[in-house]
Amino acid sequence: MLTHLGLRVQIYCTPPHRGGRTSPGVSVSHQPNEDLVRRLKSIEGHVRGVQRMVEEGEYCIDVVNQISAIQSALKKVSAIMLDGHLRSCVTDAVRGADAETREEVLGELMQVFESSAQV
């Protein structure tokens, strides 16, 4: 478990396409990450509020401002997850002896950076 900006972040180093196996040398706990779940539930409520605003015909700029706030909150969740992933899963893979795992993890990172650059 990592601490990021005062939040305890649980990282899972087991991609689903690996059949549920953890990366070599990685200790994984299956406790839910309460901080991130709380943030996501808050975002969910915020999205419902924006839906209500649209249904009630609220002023467009007010809706757009709320959507921007939601996007910022999602980016924060993503940043926390990525930080934890870099500090645990990626670090373990880069330091490990398994070249295939290392290349796979680095490829995944490149996909994340490429997709974020396309937005």
C-alpha positions, 0 to 999 in steps of 0.5 A: 500500500502506498501513500500519495498526498495523504491517501492510502493507495492500494495497487493491483499488479495483476492484469486480467489478461495474465490469468490472475497471476501476480508479477514476480516479487509483487505482494498484492492485497485484495483490500478495496481502496477506500479512498479511490472508491469514495472519490469515484462514488462522489464523481458518480453523484456529481454526474447524476447531478449534471444529468438532473441539471440537463433534464431541468434545462439549467444554464449551459455554462453552469452545466459545462462548468460542472462537467469540467469539475467532473473531468478534473476529478476523474483525472485526479483518480487516474493520476493517483492510480498511475502514480501507484502503478509506477511506484509498485508494478512498473518498478518491480517489473523493470527491476525484475529478471523477466524481460517479457513482463518488463516489455509488457508493462512498458508497452502498457505505459506507452499506450496510456501516454499515447491515449492521453495525448490524443484527448 
